[in-house]
Amino acid sequence: MRFIKYASFLRHLGFALIVGMACYLGLREDSCFFSISWIPRKYSVQIMHATMYRNFIGFGLLGIYVGFCFAKELRIRSKKGYWIFFGLLALPVIKELLQIPLPNRHATFMGTFHGVSGALLGLILGKSVFSLIYLFVINWKPNMNSQAPNQQITRTRLDLFDATDGLDRGKPKLYEAVWYLCKCFFFLSPLPWPSSLRCFFLRLFGAKVGAGVVIKPRVNIHFPWKLELCDHSWLGEEVFILNFEVVKIGSHVCISQRAFLCGGNHDFRDEKFRYRNAPITIEDEAWIGAQTFVAPGVTVGAGAVVSACSFVNQNLPPAMICAGNPCEAVKPRWKS
């Protein structure tokens, strides 16, 4: 973030320098952007002897800068608009290069154009200087909270974390180890084992599984004894159910690919980083889109549709299409 601020600071500084150079190189008594009658004669003599090359550089730099800034400010989008805008700014350059003698009316027009260009230049220069001062002020902030390099700046102590505080695993370690072996062979494997076989193992390890449940390969279920799957529900490929607390999935529910039902969390305001887990409930006929994250303690209402890649951290109403980060109800699911 500070790099971006300093980059913007340097950009405005460069713009201000270019404008200053354009002012100096473009000044001449017979064709200048500002009236220089107030400059003492002994100083203006040097300006009057400016060469054609110097005058061209001055007009060129000014034209490029003014054109860029005001094309951006005026929101000129089309290429035709850019050509017309830069063509107008190029008139003084063409006049100076060709040394075209102009009638009085044209000379009046060019003088007026130079005056308008000078006014625009003054506005841009003022804007650049103001932006320069503003960026300098916001970047210059005394660090009141500075700390010694070796001084502790956080209170988090992961070495004090207790995995048994706030988490009831529900089964002995040996039981859990056997489940992990079974999960590696029949659930995390890409092999297309029948869903009936996977449902059998889930029931064997304590899950409540209804009829007609479909479980695709690579599904990761942490604790099957804390899972409830009702009739005719689908679990898509690579669904991850981190059920530190009970996760209940209703009937006719579709959990799409790579959805993450996360029943585990930590208390970030506790220096020991204790668990802060909560159950998740997906009610009947809901659809959780692919790569959706469902946070602990969330209830997704019956018939709700959660669009892909959403972040669900609050309860969702029934029969609504929900989307976003954070996920919110957008419109009703059913038209009638």
N, C-alpha and C positions, 0 to 999 in steps of 0.2 A: 504493500500500500504506500509506504513512504517512497519507494522507487518511482511509483506513478506520479506522486506529488512533485518530486524533484524533476522528473522528465517534463511535466507540464510547466514547471518553473523555468527550466532551460529553454523550452520552446517559446515562451513569451519573451524571455530575454533576447533570444535570437531575432524574433520579430521586431522588437524595439530597436535593436541595432541596425537591422535592414532599413527600417523607416528612417532612422537618423542618417544613414549613409545616403539614402535616396534624396533626402532633403538637401544635404550638402552638395552632392554631385549634380543634382538637377537644377540648382539655382543659377539663373542668369538674369541680368537686368531687363533684357528684352523678351524673355520667355521664362517666367518663373511661376512657381505655384503660389507663392505668397508675395505680397507687396513688400519690397525691401527698402522703401523710401526712408524708413526709420533707422537703417543701418548707417553709421558714420561713413563719410566718403573714403577715408583712408582704409577702412576694412572692406568696403564694397568693391574697390578697384580689383582686388584679387578675384572676387567672384565674377566680375565682368569679363575677365580674361580666361574663363573656363573653356576648354577645348570641346570640339564636337564629340569626341569619344567619351569624355567625362559626362557631357550632357546626355548622351545616349544611354550610358549606364544608369544615370540617375532616373531618367524616364522609364527605362526598362524595369529596374528594381521596383520603382513605385507602382508601375502598371501591374506587375506580377503580384505584388503584395495586396494592392487594393482589389484587384480582380479576384484573387483567391478568397480574401476575407469577405467581400461583399457578395460574391456568388454563393458563399456558404451561408451568410446571414439572410440573403434574400431567397434562399432555398431554390436556386436555379438548378433544375434537375436535368433538362434535356441538353443534348450536345449543341443544338441550334442556339439555344439561349446562351450557352457559354461563348460561342463564336461571336454573337452579336455584342455581348458584354465586353469581351476582350478587344473586339474591333473598335469600339468606342474609346477604350482606354489607349489604344495604339495610335490614335490620331495625332497626339502631340509628338510621338516618336517619329511618325512618317513625315510630319511637317518639318521637324528639325533636321532629319536626315537629308531630305531633298531640298531644303532651304527654299521652299516655295514662297514666292512673294504673294501675299494675299491682299485682296481689296479690303477696304475699311470694314465692310460688314463681316467679312470672314475673319479679319483680325479681331473684331469685337467678339465674334463667336468663340474664337480660340482663347481670347482673354477670359471670357465668361467660363469656358470649359476649364481653363487652368484654375480659376477661382473656385469652381465647384470641386475640382480635384483636390485643391488645397484644403477645402472644408472637410471633404471625406478623409483626407489624410490626417487632419487634426482630430477627427472623431476616432479613427483607428488608433492613432498614437495615444490618445487619452485612454482608450479602452485597454491598450496593451500595458501602459504604465500602471493603470489602476489594477489590472490583473496581476502584474508583477508585484506590486506592493501587497496585494491581498494574499497571494501565495506565500510571500515572505513572512507575513504576519501569522498565517495559520501554521506555517512550518516551524516558526520560532516559538516553541513552548518550553518553558523550563521544566525539566523532569523532576517533579516534586516527589515522585515515588521511587527515585533511583535507589538501588540497593547495592551493597558490596557484592563483588562477583561470587564470593563464597558463602554469602548469606542465603538462607532458605527463603524461597519466594512462593512456596506452595505448602499446603498442609496435607496433601494426599500421601498416605503411607500404604502402598500395596503390600509391603512386607508384613503388615498387620492384618491382612485380609484373612477371614475365617470362612472357608467354604461351607461349613455347617451352620453358620449363622444366617437364618432367613431362608434356608432351603432344606426341605424334607425330601430326600431322594426316593423314599417310598419302598425300596427294596434293598437287600444286602448287596455288597460289592460283587460276590460271586454270581448272584442272579443277574446283575447288570452286565457282568463280563460275558456271560453266556448269551445274553441278548445282543451284545455288540458283535459277537461272532456270527450269530444268525443274521443280523442286519447287513454285515459285510457280504455275505454270500447271496442273500435273497432279496435285499432291498436296495443297497447301494450298487449292486451289480447292474451293468447294462443289459444283461441277458433278460429276454422277455418271459420271465416266469409268470405262470397264470395268476391272475388276481385272487383266485380262490385259495391258492397256496399261500400267498402273502396274508390274506385275511385269516387263514388258519393259524399262522404263526403269531399274528397280532392277538388273537383270542387266547392262544396258548400262554402269552406273556401278560395277560391281564387286561387287554383293551376290550372295549365294548364296541363290537362291529355288527352293523345290521346286514340286511340282505342286499345283494346286487351291488356291492361296493367295488369300484374299479380303482386299482392302484398301479400306476405306471412305474417303469424302472427308475432307479436312482432317487427314490424318495427317502428322505432322512427323517426318521422319527426318533426323538431322543428317549422318551420314557413311554412305552406303549401302555403301561398300567395307569397313565394319566391322560388317556386319549379316548374320546367317544366319537365313533363314526356311525351315523344313522343311515337308514336305507337309501340305496341308489345314489350315493355320493361318489365324486370323482376326485382323485388326487393326481395331478399332472406330473410330468417328468421334473425331477430335481426340486420338488417341493420340500421345504425344510420346516419341520414343526419342532420348535424348541419349547417343549412343554414342561417347564419347571413347575408350573401349576396346570390344573386341568384345562385341556383344550377340547371344546365340544363343537362338533361339526354336524349340522342338522341334515335332514333328508333332502335329496335332490340338490345338493350343493356341489358346485364345481370350483375347485381350487386349481387354477391354471399353472403353467410351467414356471418354475423358479420363484413362486410366491414364498414369502417368509412369514410364518406365524410365530412371532417372538414373544414367548411368555416370560422371558428373563430380562432383568434390568439391574442396574446398580444405582445406589444413592450417591450422586456425585458431590453432594454437600457433606457427606460423612467421610472423615479422613481415613477410615478403614475400608471404604468402598463396599459397604454391605450390600447384599442382595436386596432388590426391591421388585419382586416378582408379582405377577397377577394373572388370573385366568383369562382366556379368550373364548368368546362364543360367536359362532357363525350360525345364524338361524336358517330355517328351512328356505330352500329355493334361491339362496344368494349365490352370486358369482364373484369370485375374487380373481381379478385379471392377472396376467403374467407379470412377474417381477414386482409384485406389490408387497409392501412391508406393512404388517399389522402389528401394532404395538401392544404391550401388556395392558390388560384391563379393558380391552375394547369389545363392544358387542356390535356386530353387523346385523342390521334388521332383516327380517324375512323378506325375500324377494329383491333385496338391494343388489345393484350391480356396481362393482368397483373397477374402474378402468385401469388399464395396464400401467405399471410403474407409479402407482399412487402411494402416498405415505399416509397411512390411517393411524391417527393418534387420538381419535375421539369416537364416541358412539355414532353410528350412522342410522338414519331413519329407514323404515321398511319401504320397499317398492320404489326406490329412488335410484337414479343413475348418479354415481358419485365419482369425483375425480379431483386430482390436484395434490399439492403439497403445501399445507395440510389438506387432506381429502375432505371435500364438502359436497353436499347434495347439489346437483345441477338442475335436473328435471325429472319428472316422473318416468318410471320405466314403461308403464303401459299407457297406450294412447286413449283407451276407453276406461 
